[in-house]
Amino acid sequence: MATLNLELGGSQAAPEDADDGVWLTCIECGETFAPFDDVRYTCDDCDGLLEARYADAPTFEDFEGRGVWRYSEALPFEQGVTLPEGDTPLHRAPDLEDDIDVRNLRVKHEGMNPTGSFKDRGMTVGVRVAQEVGVDRLACASTGNTSAALSAYGARANLETLVLLPAGKVAAGKVAQASLHGARILEVDGNFDACLDIVQDLAQRGEAYLLNSLNPFRLEGQKTIGFEILERFYEDEGRFPDRIVLPVGNAGNTAALYKAFRELVQGGALAPGDVPKLTGVQAEGAAPMVEAIENGYEDTERWDDVETRATAIRIGNPVNAPKALPGIRNTGGTAVAVSDERITEAQRNLAEQGIGVEPASAASVAGLRKLRLAGEVGPGEDVVCLTTGHLLKDPEAAAEAGADPEPVPNDTDKVLDHLAGKRVGVGGDGLLGKVLGYVR
């Protein structure tokens, strides 16, 4: 375990502008703000990122119930707009564990949330804050999962929802979710970062309430992933994991988990030496965080041209990098880039364990394998890989990664012949024989 460099230490006296022990603090200049009096996403003084802070740090004993709102003592409200969300499985993956060669490998499958991704955790809190500040239109830029989650939670709250998507770059399953939940979908001639630029401009003009992870309250819901991992792993193993490996797009989860661990250390529930190493994984075609870690940059440099089949992490300007880079560095973690081929391989590996995920999710396993082969992860480590979205989020990618259907005649004996390895034609030569030149 690494020694944690605490940015939150001891009890925090609530400033005058706190509301029931909750306030916002700029991570750059330290200025504080009331949490709900006005709509703000960044610091009024220096435009730095904001972070929600609490007078009372949480302990494990404070948590009760299930799902995200089990952790209400570490959140700004007792309850939010809920479907419900959270309480996702921490799978065992014994074959992968043996193959990668670590002491313990677990898979935290966030694809089992209501709309199929971790984004639901952020929306249950974020949409509740939108109600508190009195807005009537929600908006986000999205590579797909954010739009699906915001559309569902916006519908639940009876609020108008606007989503901006990069044209032709979002998996069909995610667009279908946003459409069915009643969002207005605007397809932008540009990438995700261009969409986010427009949404931020709309928010600054007061035209919509932004619910991308630039919004500090989104990350409050997402930090509950960290609480769940620690509780469940400790319950099963009697210790905390050494490392958490996670896909990185906008770096919100990296920042959120780091905040969860800092709060538990602040409350005395987690020893600094027990904080897991946060390890980020990006696709080679969209890896500004990896570039920053490898080169010791204080912040990321924007990649204008990004491309990967892992659409959920096809992001070249991660807005939460100022929060996430310290999270990786201060926990002794690292970041690594993996090819699309290795991502697809990891997606298949997970599927062979019965765990169905979209490509971006599988990046965590691909990254772990690469780091283990390089000797940067040791064989004695307990590792949790975070998978962020369900297989059916991107059915086309799943179909491409999976096995082809095998056409057979409408005849039981010929089906048995086919299973026995005998060539059986369907309408002549059979599809697999035509495509693959395949004779069993």
N, C-alpha and C positions, 0 to 999 in steps of 0.2 A: 504494500500500500504506500501511496505517496503522502508526503506531508502537505496539508492543505494550507495555502496562503489565504487567510480569512479576510474578506472585505466587509463582512458583517461580524462583529464581535461583541459578546456580552449583551446586556439589555439595551434597548434603544428607547430613549425618551421621545415620546410623541411630540412633534412640533405643534405650534398653535393651529396650523391649518389642517391637522389630522381630523378625520371623521371616524369616531368610534375606534380609535387606535389604528386607523389605516391612512396612509398617505403615499404620495409619489415622490421619488427622489431622482434627480439627474445623476447618472453614473459618471458624468464628466466633471461637473462643477459642484455637485452636492446640493444644489438649490432644491427646496422642497415645495410641494404644491398640494392643495386640497384634492382629494381623489375624484370627486363627482360634481364640484361646483361648475366647472367648465369642461368643454371637450378639448383635450390636448393629447398629443401623441409623443411629442418631443419637448425638450426644455425651452421655455420662453426666452431664456437668457443666452444659451449657447447652442441650441438645437441638438443637444446630446440626447441619447436614449434615456427613457424613464424606466424606473423599476418600482413596483409596489412594495411598500415596507409595512411592517406591523410592530406594534409596541410589544406584543407577547410572542416569543418564538415558540414553535410547536414542539411537542414531544410525542412519541408513539402512543403514550397513554391518553392523549387528547383525542385520538381518532376512534370513531365508532360508526357503525352502519356499513354500507357497501357503496362501491362506485366512487366517482369523483367527489361527491358531497360527503363521503366519509371523512374527508379532510377539511371540512368547513372551518375548523379552528385555524387553518393556515390559508384561508381564502377570504375575500372581502365580504362575503355574505353567507348566511346560513344555508341558502338554497338558491338555485338558479333555474334557468329555462332548461328543463331536463327531459331526456327521452326514455330511459336514463343511459348513462355512459360510464366508461371505466370498468373496473373489475375484470380486466381481460386476462386470458390465460398466460401462464409462464410455463411453456411446454418443455418437456425433456426431449432431447434429440440424440439418442444413444449412438446411432450409427455415425452421425456427423461428429459427435464428440470423439469417437474412436478414430475416425478418419483424419480430423484436424489435429487430434492429439493434444487435448487439454484435459485438465482434471475434471472439469464440470462445464458443460455447455447447456445453457437454457435459452429459450427463444420467447421473448415477450411479444405476443402477437396483437398489435393494436388494430389490425384489420377486423377484429371482432367487436369493434364499437358499432353503434347503430347505423351510421352511414358508411361503415367499412374503412375508417381510418382514424388515426389519433387526433385529427382536427376537431372531432366532436368534443374532446376534453376542453379545448380552448373556447369553443363556441358556447358551451353551457355557461361559462363565466362571462365571456365577452358580450353575449346578447343580453344577459342580465344587467350588465353595466350600461348597455345602450338604453335599456328601459329606465334605469336610474337617472341618466343624464337627459332623458326626454327627447330622443331623436325619433324620426319616423321613417328613415331610409338607411339601410345597411348596404355596405359595398365592400368588395374585395377584388384583388387581382388573383389569378389562380392558375396553377398548372393542372388543376382538376379537383383534388381532394378538398381544398378550402372552399371551392364553390359549392360542392355537394353538401358539405357540412353547414356552411352558412345558409344555404337555401333551405335546408331542413329545419334548422333552429329558428331562422327568420320566419318561416311558415308557422312554426309552433307558437311564436310570439306575435303573430299577426302583423309583422312589419314588412314593408316593401324591401325587396332584396335585388341588388344590382351586382352582376359579376362580369368582370372583364377577363377574357381568355385570349391567349395568342392563337390566331387563326391557324387551324390545321395542325396544332401541336398538342392537343389534349385528347386523351383516350376517350373513346365514344361512351363507355360506361359512366364516366364521370359527368360528361355533358348531359347525358340522359337523366341523371339524378337531379342536377340543377334545374333542368327543364321541367321535369315532373313535379318538383316541389314549388314551381311557380316563379322562379327567378327570371328577371330580364337578363338575357345573355347577350353581351356585346363582344363580338370577335374582332380583335385588334390586329392590324397589319404590323406585327412586331412580336418580339419575344416577351417572356414573363416580366422582365425588368421594365420594358416599355409600358406594359399594362399597369405595373405598380406605380410608375411615374404619374400616369394619368389619374389613378385612384387617389394618390396622395394629393394631387392638385385639386381634385373634386372635394376631398376632405377639407383642405385648407380654405376652400371657398364656401364651406358650410353646406355643400350639396348632399353629403352623405356621411355616415359614421363608418370609419375605416376599421375593418376587422381582420386585416392581415397581422402578422406577428410583430409588426412595428408597434401595434397597440400593446402596451405592457400587460393589460389584463388577460389577453389571449394566453400569455405564457404562464399565468397563474394556474389555469386549468391544466396546462400541459405538464407542469412540474409534478402533478400527482402520479405521473408515470414512474417517477423516481421513488416516491413514497411506496407505491405498490411493489416495485421490484425489491426494495430493501426488506419490506415486511415479509413478502412471500418467500424470498430466498432464505432469509434467516429462519423462518418457520420450518422450511424443508431441510436446511443444511446446518443450522446452528451457527452460522457466520454470514457475513456480508460478502457479495461478489468482489473480486479483485478489479474487474474491468467491465465497463458497459460499452459496447460497440454499436454505433448508430449511424444511419444514413444522414447526410447533411445536404440540405437545399438552401433554405433561408436561415439555417442554423438556430431556429427557435427552440427545438428540443434540446440541443446541446446547452443553450443558455438556461432553459427551464430546469433541466436536471441539476445543473451546477447550482442554481438558486435553491432548489429543494435541499440539497446536501448542506449548503451553507446555513440554511435556517435550522436544520436539525443539529448541526454543530453548535450554532448559537444557543439553542435551547438545551444543550447538554445531552441530547438523545443519541448523538453519533460522535464517536471520537474522531479527531482529525485524521488519525492513521487508518481509519476504517472507510474513508471516502473512496469509492471506486474511481479508477482511472477512466476519464471520458475520452473515447477514441472515435474520431469522426471518419466517415468513408464517403468519398465522392466519386462520380464517374470521371474517367479521364478527360472527357470532352466538356466537363463543367466542374472545374476543381480549383476555384480561387481560394478556398479555405486551406486546402493542402499546400498550395503555393505559398500562402502566408506563413504556415507552420514551418515548412521546409526552409524558407528564406529568412525567418525571424522578423517578418513584417509586423508592425504594430496594428495594421488593419489590412483588409483585403484590397486588391486592385481589381476593378471591374473587368469582367470578361464580356465583351459585347457579342461575340460569336460563341454560342454554346450548343452542343449537340450530343445527345445520348438517347438510347431507347428507354432509359429510365426516366420517363417524362416528369415524374413527381419531383425530381431533383435537378431538372434542367434549368438551373438558375446561375447567373453569372455575377450577381451583385448581392450577396447575402446580407440583409439589413441588420441581422442580429450578430454579425461578426464581432463588434466591440464587446458584447457580452459573452460570446461563445469562445473566442480565442483565449481569454483568461481562464475559462472553464477547462479547456484542454490542457493548457500549460500548467495551471496551478494544481491540477490533480495528477500530474505526471503522465498524462495521456499523450496521444499523437494523432496524426491524420494521414490517410493514405488514399491514393486514387487507384481505381480498378477499371479494367476494360469492360465494354459491353458484353464481350464473350464470357468473361468470368462472372459477370452478373447473371447472365442467362444460365450458366452452369450451376450457380448457387441457387437460383430459383428452382431448377430441377432437383437439386439435392434436398432442398426443403420439402418439395412436393413428395419426394420419396419417403419422407418422414410423416407424411399426412398433413403438412403445414403449407397451405396455399397462399402465396403472397404475390403482389405485383412486382415488377422488376426493381424499382427503387428500393423496396424493402429488402430484397436479397443482397443488396450492396453490402449490408452489414456482415453477412456471412462470407461474401467474397473478400471483403477487407480483412476479416479475421484470418482467413486461410492465407492470404498474402503475407500478413504480419507474422503468422506462425512459421511459415516457410523461411522467412527472413530472420527468424530468431528474435524478433522484437517482442513477441508474446511467448512466454515460457510454458512448458508442458504442465507445470504445477498450478496454473492459473484457473480460477473460477471465473467464467465469462458469461455475460448475458448479452445476446444479440437482440437489438430492437428491430422488429419488422413493423412497418408503419401503415401498410395498406393491404387490403384483401386481394386475392387473386382475381376476382371478378371485376375489380376496378379497371383492368385492362385485359379484356378477354381475347383480343387479337394477339397480344404478346404471349398470353398463356397458350393459345392454340399453336403459335409458331414454335414455342419451346417444347410443347408436348408431342406425343406420338400421333401419327396420322391414323384416321379411321381405316378399317380394313373391310372393304365391301365383300359380301358373300351372297350367294344365291338364296332364294326363298325355299330352302330345303334342308331339313335337319341332317341328313346323311352327308350332304356336301359341306355343311358347317363343320361337322366332325372331321371330314377329310381336310378341311382348311386348318383346323386346330392341330391335326396330326402332321401338318407340314406338307400336304399335297397341294399342288397348284390347282386352284379352282377359278375358272373364268367367270366374270360377270359382264354380260353384254360383250363378249369377245375376250379381252385380255385382263380384265380386272385392273382397278385403279392403281394399286401399289406396283403391279408389274409394269404398267405403262410409265409411271413416274420414276420408279427407282430401278427398273430393269431387274426386278426382284423375282426369283424363283425359289420357292421353299423346297 
